[in-house]
Amino acid sequence: MSEENVEMVRRGFDAYQRGDLDAAVTDFASDCEFVPTGALPGGRGVYQGPEGYKRYIAWITDEFEHAHVDVNDLTDAGDCVLASLTLRGRGRQSGAATTWDLWHVWTVRDGRFVRGQAFTSKTEALEAAGLSE
């Protein structure tokens, strides 16, 4: 089942890259919650359900031109998947090119995402996924 979980994460990020937000949340449970790092101004709080996650993603694309996520690595952690990511974009107001290294931990239950959490620290992400360096 865990390889299926990794594939679900890959599918979601592939859909985001295509700009298909509905497909990006296809595997979300209706009560899924996403907790961003809080490092980005619009990325605070908890986003509830597929629509909440789409609002979070919309904020990123509203603030950054050519927002793009590179999926560097996906690690199976049983009922969790650790995603190592690089987010790139150009600020719409400032014009500055920006790059962030992030880690997401996605928890899967009954074939659906029930929780996603973003981290700016690899160590914290590994701990949340039940892994160690």
Phi and psi in radians as a Rosetta constraint file:
Dihedral C 1 N 2 CA 2 C 2 CIRCULARHARMONIC -1.182 0.35
Dihedral N 2 CA 2 C 2 N 3 CIRCULARHARMONIC -0.550 0.35
Dihedral C 2 N 3 CA 3 C 3 CIRCULARHARMONIC -1.132 0.35
Dihedral N 3 CA 3 C 3 N 4 CIRCULARHARMONIC -0.602 0.35
Dihedral C 3 N 4 CA 4 C 4 CIRCULARHARMONIC -1.113 0.35
Dihedral N 4 CA 4 C 4 N 5 CIRCULARHARMONIC -0.655 0.35
Dihedral C 4 N 5 CA 5 C 5 CIRCULARHARMONIC -1.104 0.35
Dihedral N 5 CA 5 C 5 N 6 CIRCULARHARMONIC -0.757 0.35
Dihedral C 5 N 6 CA 6 C 6 CIRCULARHARMONIC -1.065 0.35
Dihedral N 6 CA 6 C 6 N 7 CIRCULARHARMONIC -0.744 0.35
Dihedral C 6 N 7 CA 7 C 7 CIRCULARHARMONIC -1.128 0.35
Dihedral N 7 CA 7 C 7 N 8 CIRCULARHARMONIC -0.638 0.35
Dihedral C 7 N 8 CA 8 C 8 CIRCULARHARMONIC -1.067 0.35
Dihedral N 8 CA 8 C 8 N 9 CIRCULARHARMONIC -0.763 0.35
Dihedral C 8 N 9 CA 9 C 9 CIRCULARHARMONIC -1.110 0.35
Dihedral N 9 CA 9 C 9 N 10 CIRCULARHARMONIC -0.803 0.35
Dihedral C 9 N 10 CA 10 C 10 CIRCULARHARMONIC -1.015 0.35
Dihedral N 10 CA 10 C 10 N 11 CIRCULARHARMONIC -0.789 0.35
Dihedral C 10 N 11 CA 11 C 11 CIRCULARHARMONIC -1.030 0.35
Dihedral N 11 CA 11 C 11 N 12 CIRCULARHARMONIC -0.743 0.35
Dihedral C 11 N 12 CA 12 C 12 CIRCULARHARMONIC -1.108 0.35
Dihedral N 12 CA 12 C 12 N 13 CIRCULARHARMONIC -0.775 0.35
Dihedral C 12 N 13 CA 13 C 13 CIRCULARHARMONIC -1.235 0.35
Dihedral N 13 CA 13 C 13 N 14 CIRCULARHARMONIC -0.618 0.35
Dihedral C 13 N 14 CA 14 C 14 CIRCULARHARMONIC -1.062 0.35
Dihedral N 14 CA 14 C 14 N 15 CIRCULARHARMONIC -0.743 0.35
Dihedral C 14 N 15 CA 15 C 15 CIRCULARHARMONIC -1.117 0.35
Dihedral N 15 CA 15 C 15 N 16 CIRCULARHARMONIC -0.723 0.35
Dihedral C 15 N 16 CA 16 C 16 CIRCULARHARMONIC -1.026 0.35
Dihedral N 16 CA 16 C 16 N 17 CIRCULARHARMONIC -0.774 0.35
Dihedral C 16 N 17 CA 17 C 17 CIRCULARHARMONIC -1.067 0.35
Dihedral N 17 CA 17 C 17 N 18 CIRCULARHARMONIC -0.577 0.35
Dihedral C 17 N 18 CA 18 C 18 CIRCULARHARMONIC -1.394 0.35
Dihedral N 18 CA 18 C 18 N 19 CIRCULARHARMONIC -0.154 0.35
Dihedral C 18 N 19 CA 19 C 19 CIRCULARHARMONIC 1.442 0.35
Dihedral N 19 CA 19 C 19 N 20 CIRCULARHARMONIC 0.260 0.35
Dihedral C 19 N 20 CA 20 C 20 CIRCULARHARMONIC -1.724 0.35
Dihedral N 20 CA 20 C 20 N 21 CIRCULARHARMONIC 1.455 0.35
Dihedral C 20 N 21 CA 21 C 21 CIRCULARHARMONIC -1.166 0.35
Dihedral N 21 CA 21 C 21 N 22 CIRCULARHARMONIC -0.549 0.35
Dihedral C 21 N 22 CA 22 C 22 CIRCULARHARMONIC -1.100 0.35
Dihedral N 22 CA 22 C 22 N 23 CIRCULARHARMONIC -0.753 0.35
Dihedral C 22 N 23 CA 23 C 23 CIRCULARHARMONIC -1.203 0.35
Dihedral N 23 CA 23 C 23 N 24 CIRCULARHARMONIC -0.543 0.35
Dihedral C 23 N 24 CA 24 C 24 CIRCULARHARMONIC -1.113 0.35
Dihedral N 24 CA 24 C 24 N 25 CIRCULARHARMONIC -0.462 0.35
Dihedral C 24 N 25 CA 25 C 25 CIRCULARHARMONIC -1.899 0.35
Dihedral N 25 CA 25 C 25 N 26 CIRCULARHARMONIC 0.215 0.35
Dihedral C 25 N 26 CA 26 C 26 CIRCULARHARMONIC -0.955 0.35
Dihedral N 26 CA 26 C 26 N 27 CIRCULARHARMONIC -0.651 0.35
Dihedral C 26 N 27 CA 27 C 27 CIRCULARHARMONIC -1.662 0.35
Dihedral N 27 CA 27 C 27 N 28 CIRCULARHARMONIC 0.244 0.35
Dihedral C 27 N 28 CA 28 C 28 CIRCULARHARMONIC -1.444 0.35
Dihedral N 28 CA 28 C 28 N 29 CIRCULARHARMONIC 2.412 0.35
Dihedral C 28 N 29 CA 29 C 29 CIRCULARHARMONIC -1.229 0.35
Dihedral N 29 CA 29 C 29 N 30 CIRCULARHARMONIC 2.672 0.35
Dihedral C 29 N 30 CA 30 C 30 CIRCULARHARMONIC -1.069 0.35
Dihedral N 30 CA 30 C 30 N 31 CIRCULARHARMONIC -0.479 0.35
Dihedral C 30 N 31 CA 31 C 31 CIRCULARHARMONIC -1.831 0.35
Dihedral N 31 CA 31 C 31 N 32 CIRCULARHARMONIC 0.312 0.35
Dihedral C 31 N 32 CA 32 C 32 CIRCULARHARMONIC -1.018 0.35
Dihedral N 32 CA 32 C 32 N 33 CIRCULARHARMONIC 2.535 0.35
Dihedral C 32 N 33 CA 33 C 33 CIRCULARHARMONIC -2.203 0.35
Dihedral N 33 CA 33 C 33 N 34 CIRCULARHARMONIC 2.529 0.35
Dihedral C 33 N 34 CA 34 C 34 CIRCULARHARMONIC -2.113 0.35
Dihedral N 34 CA 34 C 34 N 35 CIRCULARHARMONIC 2.257 0.35
Dihedral C 34 N 35 CA 35 C 35 CIRCULARHARMONIC -2.017 0.35
Dihedral N 35 CA 35 C 35 N 36 CIRCULARHARMONIC 1.881 0.35
Dihedral C 35 N 36 CA 36 C 36 CIRCULARHARMONIC -1.287 0.35
Dihedral N 36 CA 36 C 36 N 37 CIRCULARHARMONIC 3.030 0.35
Dihedral C 36 N 37 CA 37 C 37 CIRCULARHARMONIC -1.206 0.35
Dihedral N 37 CA 37 C 37 N 38 CIRCULARHARMONIC -0.480 0.35
Dihedral C 37 N 38 CA 38 C 38 CIRCULARHARMONIC 1.493 0.35
Dihedral N 38 CA 38 C 38 N 39 CIRCULARHARMONIC -0.084 0.35
Dihedral C 38 N 39 CA 39 C 39 CIRCULARHARMONIC -1.300 0.35
Dihedral N 39 CA 39 C 39 N 40 CIRCULARHARMONIC -0.447 0.35
Dihedral C 39 N 40 CA 40 C 40 CIRCULARHARMONIC -1.690 0.35
Dihedral N 40 CA 40 C 40 N 41 CIRCULARHARMONIC 2.451 0.35
Dihedral C 40 N 41 CA 41 C 41 CIRCULARHARMONIC -0.917 0.35
Dihedral N 41 CA 41 C 41 N 42 CIRCULARHARMONIC -0.726 0.35
Dihedral C 41 N 42 CA 42 C 42 CIRCULARHARMONIC -1.535 0.35
Dihedral N 42 CA 42 C 42 N 43 CIRCULARHARMONIC 0.000 0.35
Dihedral C 42 N 43 CA 43 C 43 CIRCULARHARMONIC -1.811 0.35
Dihedral N 43 CA 43 C 43 N 44 CIRCULARHARMONIC 0.966 0.35
Dihedral C 43 N 44 CA 44 C 44 CIRCULARHARMONIC -2.130 0.35
Dihedral N 44 CA 44 C 44 N 45 CIRCULARHARMONIC 2.699 0.35
Dihedral C 44 N 45 CA 45 C 45 CIRCULARHARMONIC 1.641 0.35
Dihedral N 45 CA 45 C 45 N 46 CIRCULARHARMONIC -2.886 0.35
Dihedral C 45 N 46 CA 46 C 46 CIRCULARHARMONIC -2.154 0.35
Dihedral N 46 CA 46 C 46 N 47 CIRCULARHARMONIC 2.257 0.35
Dihedral C 46 N 47 CA 47 C 47 CIRCULARHARMONIC -1.752 0.35
Dihedral N 47 CA 47 C 47 N 48 CIRCULARHARMONIC 2.148 0.35
Dihedral C 47 N 48 CA 48 C 48 CIRCULARHARMONIC -1.694 0.35
Dihedral N 48 CA 48 C 48 N 49 CIRCULARHARMONIC 2.287 0.35
Dihedral C 48 N 49 CA 49 C 49 CIRCULARHARMONIC 1.200 0.35
Dihedral N 49 CA 49 C 49 N 50 CIRCULARHARMONIC 3.075 0.35
Dihedral C 49 N 50 CA 50 C 50 CIRCULARHARMONIC -1.010 0.35
Dihedral N 50 CA 50 C 50 N 51 CIRCULARHARMONIC -0.694 0.35
Dihedral C 50 N 51 CA 51 C 51 CIRCULARHARMONIC -1.168 0.35
Dihedral N 51 CA 51 C 51 N 52 CIRCULARHARMONIC -0.635 0.35
Dihedral C 51 N 52 CA 52 C 52 CIRCULARHARMONIC -1.112 0.35
Dihedral N 52 CA 52 C 52 N 53 CIRCULARHARMONIC -0.750 0.35
Dihedral C 52 N 53 CA 53 C 53 CIRCULARHARMONIC -1.135 0.35
Dihedral N 53 CA 53 C 53 N 54 CIRCULARHARMONIC -0.689 0.35
Dihedral C 53 N 54 CA 54 C 54 CIRCULARHARMONIC -1.106 0.35
Dihedral N 54 CA 54 C 54 N 55 CIRCULARHARMONIC -0.616 0.35
Dihedral C 54 N 55 CA 55 C 55 CIRCULARHARMONIC -1.120 0.35
Dihedral N 55 CA 55 C 55 N 56 CIRCULARHARMONIC -0.717 0.35
Dihedral C 55 N 56 CA 56 C 56 CIRCULARHARMONIC -1.080 0.35
Dihedral N 56 CA 56 C 56 N 57 CIRCULARHARMONIC -0.835 0.35
Dihedral C 56 N 57 CA 57 C 57 CIRCULARHARMONIC -1.096 0.35
Dihedral N 57 CA 57 C 57 N 58 CIRCULARHARMONIC -0.693 0.35
Dihedral C 57 N 58 CA 58 C 58 CIRCULARHARMONIC -1.080 0.35
Dihedral N 58 CA 58 C 58 N 59 CIRCULARHARMONIC -0.646 0.35
Dihedral C 58 N 59 CA 59 C 59 CIRCULARHARMONIC -1.038 0.35
Dihedral N 59 CA 59 C 59 N 60 CIRCULARHARMONIC -0.769 0.35
Dihedral C 59 N 60 CA 60 C 60 CIRCULARHARMONIC -1.069 0.35
Dihedral N 60 CA 60 C 60 N 61 CIRCULARHARMONIC -0.842 0.35
Dihedral C 60 N 61 CA 61 C 61 CIRCULARHARMONIC -1.234 0.35
Dihedral N 61 CA 61 C 61 N 62 CIRCULARHARMONIC -0.435 0.35
Dihedral C 61 N 62 CA 62 C 62 CIRCULARHARMONIC -1.239 0.35
Dihedral N 62 CA 62 C 62 N 63 CIRCULARHARMONIC -0.628 0.35
Dihedral C 62 N 63 CA 63 C 63 CIRCULARHARMONIC -1.520 0.35
Dihedral N 63 CA 63 C 63 N 64 CIRCULARHARMONIC -0.456 0.35
Dihedral C 63 N 64 CA 64 C 64 CIRCULARHARMONIC -2.224 0.35
Dihedral N 64 CA 64 C 64 N 65 CIRCULARHARMONIC 2.236 0.35
Dihedral C 64 N 65 CA 65 C 65 CIRCULARHARMONIC -1.302 0.35
Dihedral N 65 CA 65 C 65 N 66 CIRCULARHARMONIC 2.528 0.35
Dihedral C 65 N 66 CA 66 C 66 CIRCULARHARMONIC 0.959 0.35
Dihedral N 66 CA 66 C 66 N 67 CIRCULARHARMONIC 0.646 0.35
Dihedral C 66 N 67 CA 67 C 67 CIRCULARHARMONIC -1.042 0.35
Dihedral N 67 CA 67 C 67 N 68 CIRCULARHARMONIC 2.273 0.35
Dihedral C 67 N 68 CA 68 C 68 CIRCULARHARMONIC -2.513 0.35
Dihedral N 68 CA 68 C 68 N 69 CIRCULARHARMONIC 2.427 0.35
Dihedral C 68 N 69 CA 69 C 69 CIRCULARHARMONIC -2.008 0.35
Dihedral N 69 CA 69 C 69 N 70 CIRCULARHARMONIC 2.136 0.35
Dihedral C 69 N 70 CA 70 C 70 CIRCULARHARMONIC -1.608 0.35
Dihedral N 70 CA 70 C 70 N 71 CIRCULARHARMONIC 2.170 0.35
Dihedral C 70 N 71 CA 71 C 71 CIRCULARHARMONIC -1.565 0.35
Dihedral N 71 CA 71 C 71 N 72 CIRCULARHARMONIC 1.862 0.35
Dihedral C 71 N 72 CA 72 C 72 CIRCULARHARMONIC -1.399 0.35
Dihedral N 72 CA 72 C 72 N 73 CIRCULARHARMONIC -0.658 0.35
Dihedral C 72 N 73 CA 73 C 73 CIRCULARHARMONIC -2.856 0.35
Dihedral N 73 CA 73 C 73 N 74 CIRCULARHARMONIC 2.533 0.35
Dihedral C 73 N 74 CA 74 C 74 CIRCULARHARMONIC -2.162 0.35
Dihedral N 74 CA 74 C 74 N 75 CIRCULARHARMONIC 2.205 0.35
Dihedral C 74 N 75 CA 75 C 75 CIRCULARHARMONIC -2.067 0.35
Dihedral N 75 CA 75 C 75 N 76 CIRCULARHARMONIC 2.177 0.35
Dihedral C 75 N 76 CA 76 C 76 CIRCULARHARMONIC -1.225 0.35
Dihedral N 76 CA 76 C 76 N 77 CIRCULARHARMONIC 2.224 0.35
Dihedral C 76 N 77 CA 77 C 77 CIRCULARHARMONIC -2.317 0.35
Dihedral N 77 CA 77 C 77 N 78 CIRCULARHARMONIC 0.818 0.35
Dihedral C 77 N 78 CA 78 C 78 CIRCULARHARMONIC 1.312 0.35
Dihedral N 78 CA 78 C 78 N 79 CIRCULARHARMONIC -1.956 0.35
Dihedral C 78 N 79 CA 79 C 79 CIRCULARHARMONIC -1.498 0.35
Dihedral N 79 CA 79 C 79 N 80 CIRCULARHARMONIC 0.081 0.35
Dihedral C 79 N 80 CA 80 C 80 CIRCULARHARMONIC -2.139 0.35
Dihedral N 80 CA 80 C 80 N 81 CIRCULARHARMONIC 2.722 0.35
Dihedral C 80 N 81 CA 81 C 81 CIRCULARHARMONIC -2.227 0.35
Dihedral N 81 CA 81 C 81 N 82 CIRCULARHARMONIC 2.237 0.35
Dihedral C 81 N 82 CA 82 C 82 CIRCULARHARMONIC -1.677 0.35
Dihedral N 82 CA 82 C 82 N 83 CIRCULARHARMONIC 2.157 0.35
Dihedral C 82 N 83 CA 83 C 83 CIRCULARHARMONIC -1.957 0.35
Dihedral N 83 CA 83 C 83 N 84 CIRCULARHARMONIC 2.158 0.35
Dihedral C 83 N 84 CA 84 C 84 CIRCULARHARMONIC -1.656 0.35
Dihedral N 84 CA 84 C 84 N 85 CIRCULARHARMONIC 2.136 0.35
Dihedral C 84 N 85 CA 85 C 85 CIRCULARHARMONIC -2.285 0.35
Dihedral N 85 CA 85 C 85 N 86 CIRCULARHARMONIC 2.689 0.35
Dihedral C 85 N 86 CA 86 C 86 CIRCULARHARMONIC -2.203 0.35
Dihedral N 86 CA 86 C 86 N 87 CIRCULARHARMONIC 2.113 0.35
Dihedral C 86 N 87 CA 87 C 87 CIRCULARHARMONIC -1.724 0.35
Dihedral N 87 CA 87 C 87 N 88 CIRCULARHARMONIC 2.249 0.35
Dihedral C 87 N 88 CA 88 C 88 CIRCULARHARMONIC -2.208 0.35
Dihedral N 88 CA 88 C 88 N 89 CIRCULARHARMONIC 2.588 0.35
Dihedral C 88 N 89 CA 89 C 89 CIRCULARHARMONIC -3.090 0.35
Dihedral N 89 CA 89 C 89 N 90 CIRCULARHARMONIC 3.083 0.35
Dihedral C 89 N 90 CA 90 C 90 CIRCULARHARMONIC -2.184 0.35
Dihedral N 90 CA 90 C 90 N 91 CIRCULARHARMONIC 2.179 0.35
Dihedral C 90 N 91 CA 91 C 91 CIRCULARHARMONIC -1.004 0.35
Dihedral N 91 CA 91 C 91 N 92 CIRCULARHARMONIC 2.245 0.35
Dihedral C 91 N 92 CA 92 C 92 CIRCULARHARMONIC -1.137 0.35
Dihedral N 92 CA 92 C 92 N 93 CIRCULARHARMONIC -0.621 0.35
Dihedral C 92 N 93 CA 93 C 93 CIRCULARHARMONIC -1.494 0.35
Dihedral N 93 CA 93 C 93 N 94 CIRCULARHARMONIC -0.753 0.35
Dihedral C 93 N 94 CA 94 C 94 CIRCULARHARMONIC -1.549 0.35
Dihedral N 94 CA 94 C 94 N 95 CIRCULARHARMONIC -0.473 0.35
Dihedral C 94 N 95 CA 95 C 95 CIRCULARHARMONIC 1.357 0.35
Dihedral N 95 CA 95 C 95 N 96 CIRCULARHARMONIC 0.027 0.35
Dihedral C 95 N 96 CA 96 C 96 CIRCULARHARMONIC -1.348 0.35
Dihedral N 96 CA 96 C 96 N 97 CIRCULARHARMONIC 2.357 0.35
Dihedral C 96 N 97 CA 97 C 97 CIRCULARHARMONIC -1.301 0.35
Dihedral N 97 CA 97 C 97 N 98 CIRCULARHARMONIC 2.364 0.35
Dihedral C 97 N 98 CA 98 C 98 CIRCULARHARMONIC -2.285 0.35
Dihedral N 98 CA 98 C 98 N 99 CIRCULARHARMONIC 2.627 0.35
Dihedral C 98 N 99 CA 99 C 99 CIRCULARHARMONIC -2.509 0.35
Dihedral N 99 CA 99 C 99 N 100 CIRCULARHARMONIC 2.323 0.35
Dihedral C 99 N 100 CA 100 C 100 CIRCULARHARMONIC -2.272 0.35
Dihedral N 100 CA 100 C 100 N 101 CIRCULARHARMONIC 2.385 0.35
Dihedral C 100 N 101 CA 101 C 101 CIRCULARHARMONIC -1.630 0.35
Dihedral N 101 CA 101 C 101 N 102 CIRCULARHARMONIC 2.225 0.35
Dihedral C 101 N 102 CA 102 C 102 CIRCULARHARMONIC -2.328 0.35
Dihedral N 102 CA 102 C 102 N 103 CIRCULARHARMONIC 2.808 0.35
Dihedral C 102 N 103 CA 103 C 103 CIRCULARHARMONIC -2.276 0.35
Dihedral N 103 CA 103 C 103 N 104 CIRCULARHARMONIC 2.368 0.35
Dihedral C 103 N 104 CA 104 C 104 CIRCULARHARMONIC -1.991 0.35
Dihedral N 104 CA 104 C 104 N 105 CIRCULARHARMONIC 2.490 0.35
Dihedral C 104 N 105 CA 105 C 105 CIRCULARHARMONIC -2.042 0.35
Dihedral N 105 CA 105 C 105 N 106 CIRCULARHARMONIC 2.059 0.35
Dihedral C 105 N 106 CA 106 C 106 CIRCULARHARMONIC -1.888 0.35
Dihedral N 106 CA 106 C 106 N 107 CIRCULARHARMONIC 2.211 0.35
Dihedral C 106 N 107 CA 107 C 107 CIRCULARHARMONIC -1.796 0.35
Dihedral N 107 CA 107 C 107 N 108 CIRCULARHARMONIC 2.298 0.35
Dihedral C 107 N 108 CA 108 C 108 CIRCULARHARMONIC -2.021 0.35
Dihedral N 108 CA 108 C 108 N 109 CIRCULARHARMONIC 2.348 0.35
Dihedral C 108 N 109 CA 109 C 109 CIRCULARHARMONIC -2.434 0.35
Dihedral N 109 CA 109 C 109 N 110 CIRCULARHARMONIC 2.268 0.35
Dihedral C 109 N 110 CA 110 C 110 CIRCULARHARMONIC 0.940 0.35
Dihedral N 110 CA 110 C 110 N 111 CIRCULARHARMONIC 0.688 0.35
Dihedral C 110 N 111 CA 111 C 111 CIRCULARHARMONIC 1.318 0.35
Dihedral N 111 CA 111 C 111 N 112 CIRCULARHARMONIC 0.269 0.35
Dihedral C 111 N 112 CA 112 C 112 CIRCULARHARMONIC -2.342 0.35
Dihedral N 112 CA 112 C 112 N 113 CIRCULARHARMONIC 2.604 0.35
Dihedral C 112 N 113 CA 113 C 113 CIRCULARHARMONIC -1.283 0.35
Dihedral N 113 CA 113 C 113 N 114 CIRCULARHARMONIC 2.235 0.35
Dihedral C 113 N 114 CA 114 C 114 CIRCULARHARMONIC -1.930 0.35
Dihedral N 114 CA 114 C 114 N 115 CIRCULARHARMONIC -0.290 0.35
Dihedral C 114 N 115 CA 115 C 115 CIRCULARHARMONIC -2.795 0.35
Dihedral N 115 CA 115 C 115 N 116 CIRCULARHARMONIC 2.473 0.35
Dihedral C 115 N 116 CA 116 C 116 CIRCULARHARMONIC -2.319 0.35
Dihedral N 116 CA 116 C 116 N 117 CIRCULARHARMONIC 2.442 0.35
Dihedral C 116 N 117 CA 117 C 117 CIRCULARHARMONIC -2.433 0.35
Dihedral N 117 CA 117 C 117 N 118 CIRCULARHARMONIC 2.383 0.35
Dihedral C 117 N 118 CA 118 C 118 CIRCULARHARMONIC -1.792 0.35
Dihedral N 118 CA 118 C 118 N 119 CIRCULARHARMONIC 2.586 0.35
Dihedral C 118 N 119 CA 119 C 119 CIRCULARHARMONIC -2.398 0.35
Dihedral N 119 CA 119 C 119 N 120 CIRCULARHARMONIC 2.598 0.35
Dihedral C 119 N 120 CA 120 C 120 CIRCULARHARMONIC -1.724 0.35
Dihedral N 120 CA 120 C 120 N 121 CIRCULARHARMONIC -0.121 0.35
Dihedral C 120 N 121 CA 121 C 121 CIRCULARHARMONIC -1.974 0.35
Dihedral N 121 CA 121 C 121 N 122 CIRCULARHARMONIC 2.139 0.35
Dihedral C 121 N 122 CA 122 C 122 CIRCULARHARMONIC -1.065 0.35
Dihedral N 122 CA 122 C 122 N 123 CIRCULARHARMONIC -0.705 0.35
Dihedral C 122 N 123 CA 123 C 123 CIRCULARHARMONIC -1.049 0.35
Dihedral N 123 CA 123 C 123 N 124 CIRCULARHARMONIC -0.781 0.35
Dihedral C 123 N 124 CA 124 C 124 CIRCULARHARMONIC -1.138 0.35
Dihedral N 124 CA 124 C 124 N 125 CIRCULARHARMONIC -0.681 0.35
Dihedral C 124 N 125 CA 125 C 125 CIRCULARHARMONIC -1.145 0.35
Dihedral N 125 CA 125 C 125 N 126 CIRCULARHARMONIC -0.776 0.35
Dihedral C 125 N 126 CA 126 C 126 CIRCULARHARMONIC -1.031 0.35
Dihedral N 126 CA 126 C 126 N 127 CIRCULARHARMONIC -0.769 0.35
Dihedral C 126 N 127 CA 127 C 127 CIRCULARHARMONIC -1.084 0.35
Dihedral N 127 CA 127 C 127 N 128 CIRCULARHARMONIC -0.760 0.35
Dihedral C 127 N 128 CA 128 C 128 CIRCULARHARMONIC -1.110 0.35
Dihedral N 128 CA 128 C 128 N 129 CIRCULARHARMONIC -0.542 0.35
Dihedral C 128 N 129 CA 129 C 129 CIRCULARHARMONIC -1.511 0.35
Dihedral N 129 CA 129 C 129 N 130 CIRCULARHARMONIC -0.036 0.35
Dihedral C 129 N 130 CA 130 C 130 CIRCULARHARMONIC 1.343 0.35
Dihedral N 130 CA 130 C 130 N 131 CIRCULARHARMONIC 0.455 0.35
Dihedral C 130 N 131 CA 131 C 131 CIRCULARHARMONIC -2.040 0.35
Dihedral N 131 CA 131 C 131 N 132 CIRCULARHARMONIC 2.957 0.35
Dihedral C 131 N 132 CA 132 C 132 CIRCULARHARMONIC -2.385 0.35
Dihedral N 132 CA 132 C 132 N 133 CIRCULARHARMONIC 2.805 0.35
